[in-house]
Each structure stands twice: as structure tokens, then as C-alpha cells.
Amino acid sequence: MTKLTRFLIVAAILGSLGGGAYAAWLLRDRPKSVSPERADYDRFVARLGGDEPAIRDELNDLISTSSAPLGAADRARAGALTRECLDASVLLEIDHVRAFIAGEPSPYHFVGDVHRQKLRAIAGDSPSVEKVLAVRKALAALGGEFALIRQPPDWKVEVVEKEGQPPPMPVLELLRSGSTFLPPGAHPVLRGEPRIPAFAGPDGELLVQLEQFFNTPQARAALPPAKYSKLYRSGRIPPTPTNLSDYQKELGEAVVAETRILLPGESPDPEGVEAVHDVYRKLERFFTAVVQFEPK
């Protein structure tokens, strides 16, 4: 083999390698094809200010807890989602999610009729983005206070019975009922700092549970219609009766009367006094949160 032949062979090899590298470079810089669904999703994330992981996490939560009616395939896919979603394409396989991000997002897209009715009574038919987020944050704050009285009581009271019957203490019984009117673990968990302007199933469920709580037999005994008529609408107390503030005097007098039953005598034990007051503070704190419920 002559030197010229060897040179031509080496040159050919180097040329083919160089051509392959150049082709790889061209393919590397060529834009990857993006599906229409992914393009919609990217625009949706951009509209909400970026931070794709946070948006993905919240979108995963919205569909996982959705109370809206879903088709069988969507329901199966939503039910298979894990708490942490690492790939947005998993969410984009769900028709209900794709429909939400493709157009103008409806604030009630992820809630069913019952939850929608409760939320509309607070937010209106077509709330703005700011209104939706404000309502969601306010509900999360209220839900946190409600969760405290949903816990099993860490207190126990002993009352001296008269003629074999304990004296009525309806306010205390209302507080005690907080942990029993629904099964343990049923309390909804709400997102405190939402970014997506759409109500979640737990948002509506909180309002459903609040209305149930305010209309139990214990609640009617503590807040009888004859005495607290302003609280009632069509015979029921709504989920957020902010006009409880109109009855601060009556509620205060009821608590004082029950405190005297629990702390008889002229000079009750100071530790007992503090323990009793601590019990009633739980309900007072919750009532204050209800009165101050005002999405801003």
C-alpha cells in the first residue's frame, strides 16, 4: 500500500467521522417537537408566573381530590396518581386536566354540584382570579381553626348532678360534638397558599362539613332559632355565619353560666379555673375565625 493510498483512507475515515459529528450537532440544535397538550401546559404555567414544579404539584392535587364528575378512564388515571407527581405528562393523559389548561380555566372545573353550590354562595358565579385565590386562602385559614375542634377532646369535666340529672351545658356539648359529628379523619386538608385559580374538592367539602356542624342537634341546642334567629336562613345555619358577632353578649352569658356550674363555690381552684377557660377558648377561637371570615 503506497503512502498516498494510506493517506486517502485515513482522510476518508476522518471525513466520515467529521460528517457524523456535524450531523449530530445539527440534530442537537433542532427544536424538539412539542405536543399541543404540552404547549398548552407550558403556556398555562407561564400565565401563572412560572415555577413549573409548584404548578404541577398543585394541579396533581386538584385532580386527585376533584369532586367533579369524571369519565371512567379519567377516574382510573386520577385514582392512580401518587402524592408527588414528577412528570406533567402523566397529568396530561387525563382529559379533565387537558380541558382545564387548554382554554379559559373555569374556577369550578374540579368541583361537583354540591361543592359548587356552596362555593358560589361565597365567591359568586364568575369570580376573578384574585377572588378565587382569596377565597381559597380564607377557607384554608378557617379550616385550620375548625380542625382544632375536630380533634378528640383532651379534657374531661365532672359535674355534680342534681336529682340524678346533669345540668344542661349546651355550649360545652357543642364543643364536645366537634370530634364526633363526622368520622375521624374526614376533615378536609386545604392548600394554604394556592396559585391556581380553581377551587379544589376539599374547599367545597369544608363548607359542607361546616354547615353540618352548625346544624347538628347540639348546635341547635346551643344556638336555638328562637334566640339566635339572625343566624338562620330557611331554617338552617349557613356554613359561615359571620353574623355570630351579633350575639357576642348572649354567647358570653351562656359560657359564664356553664362556667359557674363547672366551678361552683366562691373561690374555685385557680388551676381548675384556667383549665375550664382553656376548654371554652377553643370554641371562642373558632367562632372568632368564622366571624372574621372575609376573603381579601
Buried (B, 14 or more C-beta within 10 A) or exposed (E): EEEEEEEEEEEEEEEEEEEEEEEEEEEEEEEEEEEEBEEBBBEBBEEBEEEBEBBBBBBBBBBBBBBBEBEEEBBEBBEEBEEEBEEBEBBBEBEBBBBBBBEEBBBBBBBBEEBBBBBBEBBEEEBEBEBBBBBBBBBBBBBEBBBEBBEEBEEEBEEEEEEEEEEEBBBBBBBBBBBEBBEEEEBBBBBEEBBBBBBBBBBBBBBBBBBEBBBBEBBBBBBEEEEBEEBBEEEEBBBBBEEBEEBEEEBEEBBEEBBEBBBEEEEBEEEEBEBBEEBBEBBBEBBBBBBEBEBE
